[in-house]
Amino acid sequence: MLEEHAPNAGPLTHGELHETGMRIALLSNDEAAAREHCTRMTQWYKRTRIASLVQRCELHSGRVERTFRPEPQHGVTSMPAPPSLITRSSELLLTDDLAAGQRAARALALLTEDAGCERGYYFSVHEDGTFQQRAVYGNRRSRRA
């Protein structure tokens, strides 16, 4: 089917076909094919700039990693990020048209909201101990003496 649909170059069709190929490869325990299909699925779905499809790629990529990753040693277990955070983080993937300062402000907004805070501040700290405020998010209340 990939060959049949190759001339059309439709991102949804190709993404779905590679997703299906990845699922088949996972069932047959074919790591190389699973990783290749997952990579191609991600390439096609990201072209759509649809947040839910980008999230789907992240979830499937994690699934491939968990399937073929060696067992954790010394009782250490890594937990996948909760779907709510993956969805929120995928918002940042779709902001490549923003300037660095705007991306920092957007990331701070997401982190502040996810933490349930009213305000958030982003500082960069230099090796000499000086710092610079890069972004502020939320209500700015004046301090009263």
C-alpha positions, 0 to 999 in steps of 0.5 A: 500500500505504501507503493500504491500511495507513494505518488499522492504524498498525502501526510495522513495516508502515509502517516497511517500506513507507517503507523500500521507498519510499526504496529505489525513490526512490534507484533513480529518483534522487528525492532529495525522495522518498528523504528523505521516506520515510527520515524516515517510516521512522525515525519508525515504526521508532523507535516500536518501540524495537528497537535493530536497527531504529534502527540500520537507520534510521541506516544508511539515513539515511547511505546517502541522504546519501551518494547525494545529497551533493555530492562532497567537495572538496580530496580530503577524504573522510568515512567512515561510522561502522563498524556496531559503533559505530552499534549501540553509539550506538543504545543511547543513543537508547533511554535517553531515560527516564534522568536526565542523570547516568545518560545520561552514565554510560551514554555513558561506559561505552560509550566506555570499553568501545569503547576497550578501557580498564579505567577512564573518567572524564567531567569538565566543564570550566568557562571559569574553569578549574574542573572537575567530575567527572560520571561514572566507569566501571570498576575503581577501584584505590587508588593506593599511595604 
